[in-house]
Amino acid sequence: MAKMQVGVIGGGVCDNKTEMIAEEIGRELAIRGVLLICGGLEGVMEACARGAKRQGGTTIGILPGNSREDANRYIDYQIVTNMGHARNAIVVASSDVVIAVGGEYGTLSEIALALKMGKQVVTIACKWEVDGIIQANDPVEAVDLALNAIA
């Protein structure tokens, strides 16, 4: 049986609160033996990957550019797409469920793509209110809701 793959999406720039939330989500996913998929760059992506790696988890970064070196240092496997924001579809399609942490328009596009693909989306500290998403109040609840959606 394939390992569960959870996508964590969010902005490439984030404040300290959002960074702490993302890092805790990464830790929780690793504790539960879940593979983390993200965009592989900075901000929320780096924070969740850092949390996962510090807990012994595995991380995959779906990169927008054409160089593996663009990935943050916590990414185990770098997938180079040379697709810019279009790579968001790959992040979502490769994930069993998606957790959105904060974010801007790129995150909103990933939320929309996930819902269109029939994937559950859990949000935390996210300004977007979209029909079909589940809102979490804290990182542990976000992971619980995400994993329950695919159990």
C-alpha atoms as an extended CHARMM CRD file, in Angstrom:
* protein
*
       151  EXT
         1         1  MET       CA              0.0000000000        0.0000000000        0.0000000000  PROA      1               0.0000000000
         2         2  ALA       CA              1.3250000000        3.4350000000       -0.9080000000  PROA      2               0.0000000000
         3         3  LYS       CA              2.2230000000        5.8690000000        1.8440000000  PROA      3               0.0000000000
         4         4  MET       CA             -0.2500000000        8.7430000000        2.3150000000  PROA      4               0.0000000000
         5         5  GLN       CA              0.8690000000       11.9540000000        0.6300000000  PROA      5               0.0000000000
         6         6  VAL       CA             -0.3020000000       15.2670000000        2.0560000000  PROA      6               0.0000000000
         7         7  GLY       CA              0.2400000000       18.5260000000        0.2230000000  PROA      7               0.0000000000
         8         8  VAL       CA              0.9360000000       21.6030000000        2.3260000000  PROA      8               0.0000000000
         9         9  ILE       CA              0.4300000000       24.8310000000        0.4290000000  PROA      9               0.0000000000
        10        10  GLY       CA              0.9470000000       28.4670000000        1.3430000000  PROA      10              0.0000000000
        11        11  GLY       CA              2.8480000000       31.6010000000        0.5580000000  PROA      11              0.0000000000
        12        12  GLY       CA              6.5150000000       31.8590000000       -0.2910000000  PROA      12              0.0000000000
        13        13  VAL       CA              6.6290000000       34.6670000000        2.2660000000  PROA      13              0.0000000000
        14        14  CYS       CA              4.8910000000       34.3640000000        5.6230000000  PROA      14              0.0000000000
        15        15  ASP       CA              4.8170000000       35.9350000000        9.0620000000  PROA      15              0.0000000000
        16        16  ASN       CA              6.1410000000       34.2670000000       12.2130000000  PROA      16              0.0000000000
        17        17  LYS       CA              2.7370000000       32.9340000000       13.2780000000  PROA      17              0.0000000000
        18        18  THR       CA              2.0900000000       31.2810000000        9.9160000000  PROA      18              0.0000000000
        19        19  GLU       CA              5.6320000000       29.9080000000        9.8710000000  PROA      19              0.0000000000
        20        20  MET       CA              5.1500000000       28.3110000000       13.3060000000  PROA      20              0.0000000000
        21        21  ILE       CA              1.8280000000       26.7770000000       12.2160000000  PROA      21              0.0000000000
        22        22  ALA       CA              3.3890000000       25.3400000000        9.0590000000  PROA      22              0.0000000000
        23        23  GLU       CA              6.3600000000       23.9150000000       10.9560000000  PROA      23              0.0000000000
        24        24  GLU       CA              4.0650000000       22.2110000000       13.4610000000  PROA      24              0.0000000000
        25        25  ILE       CA              1.9880000000       20.7290000000       10.6310000000  PROA      25              0.0000000000
        26        26  GLY       CA              5.1780000000       19.3180000000        9.1040000000  PROA      26              0.0000000000
        27        27  ARG       CA              6.1400000000       17.7530000000       12.4410000000  PROA      27              0.0000000000
        28        28  GLU       CA              2.6800000000       16.2410000000       12.8930000000  PROA      28              0.0000000000
        29        29  LEU       CA              2.7160000000       14.7330000000        9.4140000000  PROA      29              0.0000000000
        30        30  ALA       CA              6.1370000000       13.1730000000       10.0210000000  PROA      30              0.0000000000
        31        31  ILE       CA              5.0750000000       11.7720000000       13.3990000000  PROA      31              0.0000000000
        32        32  ARG       CA              2.1840000000       10.0610000000       11.6340000000  PROA      32              0.0000000000
        33        33  GLY       CA              4.3980000000        8.6490000000        8.8840000000  PROA      33              0.0000000000
        34        34  VAL       CA              2.9280000000       10.7580000000        6.0980000000  PROA      34              0.0000000000
        35        35  LEU       CA              4.9200000000       11.9330000000        3.0720000000  PROA      35              0.0000000000
        36        36  LEU       CA              4.9610000000       15.7330000000        2.7250000000  PROA      36              0.0000000000
        37        37  ILE       CA              4.5490000000       17.3460000000       -0.6840000000  PROA      37              0.0000000000
        38        38  CYS       CA              4.9890000000       21.0920000000       -1.1380000000  PROA      38              0.0000000000
        39        39  GLY       CA              6.2250000000       23.6680000000       -3.6230000000  PROA      39              0.0000000000
        40        40  GLY       CA              9.7740000000       23.2810000000       -2.3170000000  PROA      40              0.0000000000
        41        41  LEU       CA             10.6520000000       26.9560000000       -1.9440000000  PROA      41              0.0000000000
        42        42  GLU       CA             10.6070000000       29.3620000000        1.0420000000  PROA      42              0.0000000000
        43        43  GLY       CA              7.9240000000       30.5620000000        3.4560000000  PROA      43              0.0000000000
        44        44  VAL       CA              5.2390000000       28.0300000000        4.3570000000  PROA      44              0.0000000000
        45        45  MET       CA              6.9030000000       25.4440000000        2.1180000000  PROA      45              0.0000000000
        46        46  GLU       CA             10.2290000000       25.6750000000        3.9180000000  PROA      46              0.0000000000
        47        47  ALA       CA              8.6460000000       25.7990000000        7.3820000000  PROA      47              0.0000000000
        48        48  CYS       CA              6.5520000000       22.6520000000        6.8870000000  PROA      48              0.0000000000
        49        49  ALA       CA              9.4970000000       20.8050000000        5.3270000000  PROA      49              0.0000000000
        50        50  ARG       CA             11.7310000000       21.8690000000        8.2270000000  PROA      50              0.0000000000
        51        51  GLY       CA              9.1910000000       20.5610000000       10.7430000000  PROA      51              0.0000000000
        52        52  ALA       CA              8.9010000000       17.2620000000        8.8900000000  PROA      52              0.0000000000
        53        53  LYS       CA             12.6740000000       16.7790000000        8.5540000000  PROA      53              0.0000000000
        54        54  ARG       CA             13.3400000000       17.5810000000       12.2190000000  PROA      54              0.0000000000
        55        55  GLN       CA             10.8990000000       14.8080000000       13.0720000000  PROA      55              0.0000000000
        56        56  GLY       CA             12.4790000000       12.3360000000       10.6280000000  PROA      56              0.0000000000
        57        57  GLY       CA              9.9000000000       12.7140000000        7.8660000000  PROA      57              0.0000000000
        58        58  THR       CA             10.2850000000       12.6170000000        4.0820000000  PROA      58              0.0000000000
        59        59  THR       CA              9.7000000000       15.6700000000        1.8950000000  PROA      59              0.0000000000
        60        60  ILE       CA              9.1180000000       16.2520000000       -1.8050000000  PROA      60              0.0000000000
        61        61  GLY       CA              9.3380000000       19.6730000000       -3.4270000000  PROA      61              0.0000000000
        62        62  ILE       CA              7.5650000000       20.3040000000       -6.7410000000  PROA      62              0.0000000000
        63        63  LEU       CA              9.6570000000       23.1950000000       -8.0360000000  PROA      63              0.0000000000
        64        64  PRO       CA              8.4720000000       25.9030000000      -10.4410000000  PROA      64              0.0000000000
        65        65  GLY       CA             11.8610000000       26.4650000000      -12.0940000000  PROA      65              0.0000000000
        66        66  ASN       CA             14.4470000000       24.3960000000      -13.8980000000  PROA      66              0.0000000000
        67        67  SER       CA             17.0230000000       23.8270000000      -11.1450000000  PROA      67              0.0000000000
        68        68  ARG       CA             17.0460000000       21.3900000000       -8.2340000000  PROA      68              0.0000000000
        69        69  GLU       CA             19.1680000000       23.9320000000       -6.3600000000  PROA      69              0.0000000000
        70        70  ASP       CA             16.1010000000       26.1960000000       -6.0540000000  PROA      70              0.0000000000
        71        71  ALA       CA             14.6840000000       23.8840000000       -3.3750000000  PROA      71              0.0000000000
        72        72  ASN       CA             14.9970000000       24.7460000000        0.2840000000  PROA      72              0.0000000000
        73        73  ARG       CA             17.4620000000       22.6440000000        2.2740000000  PROA      73              0.0000000000
        74        74  TYR       CA             14.7470000000       20.5150000000        3.8930000000  PROA      74              0.0000000000
        75        75  ILE       CA             13.5400000000       18.9540000000        0.6480000000  PROA      75              0.0000000000
        76        76  ASP       CA             14.6130000000       15.3250000000        0.1710000000  PROA      76              0.0000000000
        77        77  TYR       CA             13.3880000000       14.9160000000       -3.4030000000  PROA      77              0.0000000000
        78        78  GLN       CA             13.2790000000       17.8120000000       -5.8570000000  PROA      78              0.0000000000
        79        79  ILE       CA             10.9100000000       17.5690000000       -8.8130000000  PROA      79              0.0000000000
        80        80  VAL       CA             11.8880000000       20.1670000000      -11.4170000000  PROA      80              0.0000000000
        81        81  THR       CA              8.9720000000       21.2690000000      -13.6090000000  PROA      81              0.0000000000
        82        82  ASN       CA             10.0740000000       24.4790000000      -15.3920000000  PROA      82              0.0000000000
        83        83  MET       CA              6.3330000000       25.3180000000      -15.3100000000  PROA      83              0.0000000000
        84        84  GLY       CA              6.1170000000       28.3330000000      -12.9700000000  PROA      84              0.0000000000
        85        85  HSD       CA              2.7590000000       28.5270000000      -11.2080000000  PROA      85              0.0000000000
        86        86  ALA       CA              1.3660000000       25.8020000000      -13.4650000000  PROA      86              0.0000000000
        87        87  ARG       CA              3.2820000000       23.4000000000      -11.2260000000  PROA      87              0.0000000000
        88        88  ASN       CA              0.5100000000       23.9760000000       -8.6550000000  PROA      88              0.0000000000
        89        89  ALA       CA             -1.5480000000       21.3770000000      -10.5150000000  PROA      89              0.0000000000
        90        90  ILE       CA              1.2110000000       18.8060000000       -9.9350000000  PROA      90              0.0000000000
        91        91  VAL       CA              1.4530000000       19.6150000000       -6.2200000000  PROA      91              0.0000000000
        92        92  VAL       CA             -2.2900000000       19.0710000000       -5.8480000000  PROA      92              0.0000000000
        93        93  ALA       CA             -2.5870000000       16.0450000000       -8.1500000000  PROA      93              0.0000000000
        94        94  SER       CA              0.2410000000       14.3010000000       -6.2710000000  PROA      94              0.0000000000
        95        95  SER       CA             -1.4520000000       14.8510000000       -2.8960000000  PROA      95              0.0000000000
        96        96  ASP       CA             -4.1800000000       12.7210000000       -1.3340000000  PROA      96              0.0000000000
        97        97  VAL       CA             -5.4090000000       15.7670000000        0.6070000000  PROA      97              0.0000000000
        98        98  VAL       CA             -4.2430000000       19.3790000000        0.8800000000  PROA      98              0.0000000000
        99        99  ILE       CA             -3.6350000000       21.6270000000        3.8850000000  PROA      99              0.0000000000
       100       100  ALA       CA             -3.5320000000       25.3540000000        3.0960000000  PROA      100             0.0000000000
       101       101  VAL       CA             -1.6550000000       27.5640000000        5.5630000000  PROA      101             0.0000000000
       102       102  GLY       CA             -2.2020000000       31.2790000000        5.0110000000  PROA      102             0.0000000000
       103       103  GLY       CA             -1.3040000000       32.1550000000        1.4450000000  PROA      103             0.0000000000
       104       104  GLU       CA             -2.0400000000       34.4770000000       -1.4260000000  PROA      104             0.0000000000
       105       105  TYR       CA             -3.3200000000       33.9960000000       -4.9830000000  PROA      105             0.0000000000
       106       106  GLY       CA             -1.0410000000       31.0290000000       -5.7280000000  PROA      106             0.0000000000
       107       107  THR       CA             -2.5050000000       29.2680000000       -2.6970000000  PROA      107             0.0000000000
       108       108  LEU       CA             -6.0070000000       30.1620000000       -3.8230000000  PROA      108             0.0000000000
       109       109  SER       CA             -5.2870000000       28.6090000000       -7.2190000000  PROA      109             0.0000000000
       110       110  GLU       CA             -4.1260000000       25.4020000000       -5.5150000000  PROA      110             0.0000000000
       111       111  ILE       CA             -7.2640000000       25.3340000000       -3.3480000000  PROA      111             0.0000000000
       112       112  ALA       CA             -9.4200000000       25.6720000000       -6.4700000000  PROA      112             0.0000000000
       113       113  LEU       CA             -7.4690000000       22.9950000000       -8.3340000000  PROA      113             0.0000000000
       114       114  ALA       CA             -7.7210000000       20.6010000000       -5.3820000000  PROA      114             0.0000000000
       115       115  LEU       CA            -11.4820000000       21.0460000000       -5.1130000000  PROA      115             0.0000000000
       116       116  LYS       CA            -11.8620000000       20.6460000000       -8.8870000000  PROA      116             0.0000000000
       117       117  MET       CA             -9.8740000000       17.3860000000       -8.6480000000  PROA      117             0.0000000000
       118       118  GLY       CA            -12.1260000000       16.1410000000       -5.8570000000  PROA      118             0.0000000000
       119       119  LYS       CA             -9.4880000000       16.4860000000       -3.1340000000  PROA      119             0.0000000000
       120       120  GLN       CA            -10.3630000000       17.6020000000        0.3790000000  PROA      120             0.0000000000
       121       121  VAL       CA             -8.8380000000       20.9160000000        1.4500000000  PROA      121             0.0000000000
       122       122  VAL       CA             -8.2100000000       21.8640000000        5.0690000000  PROA      122             0.0000000000
       123       123  THR       CA             -7.3070000000       25.4810000000        5.7840000000  PROA      123             0.0000000000
       124       124  ILE       CA             -5.6870000000       27.1720000000        8.7610000000  PROA      124             0.0000000000
       125       125  ALA       CA             -4.8380000000       30.8620000000        9.1690000000  PROA      125             0.0000000000
       126       126  CYS       CA             -6.1650000000       31.2740000000        5.6210000000  PROA      126             0.0000000000
       127       127  LYS       CA             -8.0970000000       34.3490000000        4.4970000000  PROA      127             0.0000000000
       128       128  TRP       CA             -9.9070000000       32.5090000000        1.7310000000  PROA      128             0.0000000000
       129       129  GLU       CA            -13.4540000000       31.3310000000        2.3720000000  PROA      129             0.0000000000
       130       130  VAL       CA            -14.3400000000       28.8760000000       -0.3650000000  PROA      130             0.0000000000
       131       131  ASP       CA            -17.2480000000       26.4410000000       -0.4950000000  PROA      131             0.0000000000
       132       132  GLY       CA            -16.0510000000       22.9130000000        0.1630000000  PROA      132             0.0000000000
       133       133  ILE       CA            -13.0780000000       23.6330000000        2.4120000000  PROA      133             0.0000000000
       134       134  ILE       CA            -12.7550000000       22.6030000000        6.0560000000  PROA      134             0.0000000000
       135       135  GLN       CA            -11.3120000000       25.1550000000        8.4620000000  PROA      135             0.0000000000
       136       136  ALA       CA             -9.0460000000       24.0540000000       11.2980000000  PROA      136             0.0000000000
       137       137  ASN       CA             -8.2700000000       25.9940000000       14.4710000000  PROA      137             0.0000000000
       138       138  ASP       CA             -4.7920000000       24.6230000000       15.1580000000  PROA      138             0.0000000000
       139       139  PRO       CA             -2.0900000000       22.5490000000       13.4200000000  PROA      139             0.0000000000
       140       140  VAL       CA             -2.9360000000       19.2430000000       15.1260000000  PROA      140             0.0000000000
       141       141  GLU       CA             -6.5980000000       19.6280000000       14.1940000000  PROA      141             0.0000000000
       142       142  ALA       CA             -5.5870000000       20.4770000000       10.6070000000  PROA      142             0.0000000000
       143       143  VAL       CA             -3.6340000000       17.2280000000       10.3240000000  PROA      143             0.0000000000
       144       144  ASP       CA             -6.4060000000       15.2350000000       12.0350000000  PROA      144             0.0000000000
       145       145  LEU       CA             -9.0180000000       16.6160000000        9.6310000000  PROA      145             0.0000000000
       146       146  ALA       CA             -6.7890000000       16.0050000000        6.5980000000  PROA      146             0.0000000000
       147       147  LEU       CA             -5.9690000000       12.4220000000        7.5090000000  PROA      147             0.0000000000
       148       148  ASN       CA             -9.5730000000       11.6380000000        8.4400000000  PROA      148             0.0000000000
       149       149  ALA       CA            -10.6340000000       12.8700000000        5.0030000000  PROA      149             0.0000000000
       150       150  ILE       CA             -8.5280000000       10.1690000000        3.3180000000  PROA      150             0.0000000000
       151       151  ALA       CA             -8.8730000000        7.3730000000        5.8790000000  PROA      151             0.0000000000
